[in-house]
Amino acid sequence: MSTTTSVQLVQSLFEAFGRGDIAYILERLTPDCIWSVPGSGYALAGEYKGPEGAAEFFRRLHETEEMLRFDPREYFTNGDDVVVLGYEQARVRATGKQAESKWAMVFRVKDGKVASWSTHFDTEAYAAAHRA
């Protein structure tokens, strides 16, 4: 897969997320995809496996947080790996508290599909927003 195509794939996933089209995202994951969120004490932290695991991540995200702003800003690539820098702000549904963070997301693309995704952000800010 060309560099441009990998970036275009990732951009299309962000566009799908923005319109709530999770099925589009799941169709573009490898069967053994690893979806990773770091941290402890944060409701979404963990490693999710395959499209089913990513679907569980998105289900939990939708149940627990309302995305107020999601802004991918810069894309960097090295072959099929794509790193995206951005910013987000969310409201925790259970507490009404808001959290915000700059983030970096790393996508590993294999044969035109996402083989792994990891996010790196201020998990403590989000964990604190989840606490009553």
N, C-alpha and C positions, 0 to 999 in steps of 0.2 A: 504494500500500500504506500502511496506517495505521501510525503509530508503534508502537502496541502490537503489531501483527502483525509488524513487523520485529524487535522484541525477542523475541517468541515464536518466530519462525523461528530466531534465533540461539540461544536457549535450547534449542530442540529439537536443534540441531546439537551443542551441548555434551552433551546427554543421549545422543545417538547415539554420540558419541566415547567416552563413559563405558562404554557397553555393547559397544563394538567394531563398531558398525554403520556402517562407512565407506561402504557403498553408499547408505545413507540420505543421508549428507552429499553425495556426488557427484551424486545426483539433484536436489539443490537448488542447483546451481551453473549459471550461464549458460554457454553454449558457449564464450564468449570470456573467461571468468573469469581473473583474475590472482591467483595465490597467492604471496605474497612473504615471505621470511625474510631479514633483514639479516645482515650480518657477513661476515668472511673468516676462514678457518681453522676454520670450523664445518661439520660434515658436511652439515647440512641447509640451509645458506645458499643462496639463489638465488631466481630467479623461475620459477614453474611456471605453465604456461598451459593453460587449459581443465580440464574434469573429468579428462582423462587426466593432465595435469600434477599436479593435486592428488592423484590416485591414486598417482602416483610419489612425491610428498612423504610420504604416509601409509605407503607401502611402506618407504621409507627410515627413517622414524621408527620403525616397528615393528621393523625389522631392527637398528637401532642403539641404541635406548633403551627402557628399561622405565619406564613412567610409574608413579611411586610415589604421587604426589599431584597432583591437578589440580583447582584450586578457583577457578572464576569467582566473583567477589565482588560487583562493582558494574556496573550497566548504565547507560549514558548514550546519549541519542539526539537527533538533530537531523533530523527527517524520516525518511528511509529509511536514514541512516547510523547505525550502532550501534558504540559504543566500550565495551569490557568490560575491567575491571581485575581481575586475579586473581593467583594464586600457583601455582607448580608445583615439583615435585621429581622428578628422574628418576635412574635408574642407567644408565650406559653399559654396554651388554652386553659390548663387547670389553675394557674395562679394569676394570670393576667399580666405577669411581669414580662418586660422586654429584655432582649439581649441582642448584642451586635458584635460583629467581629470581621476583621479582614481575614481572608482565607487563601490557602493554596490547595488546589486539587490536582492529583496526578492520575492520568489515564494511561494505561498500557494497552495498545491496540495490536491485535493479532488477526491476520487474515480478514481485515475489514470490520472486526467487532471488538468491543471492549473486553479485555481479558482480566483487567483489574482496575480498581478505582480506590483511591484513598484521599481523605480530606484532612487538612491540618488547619486548626483554628483555635480560638480561645474557648476550649471546652469548659473551663471553670466558670466563665461568664454564663454559659448556657446551663450548666449544672446549678448554679446559684439561682437562675431564673425559674428553674423547675422546683426549687425548694419553696415550701409554703411559708 
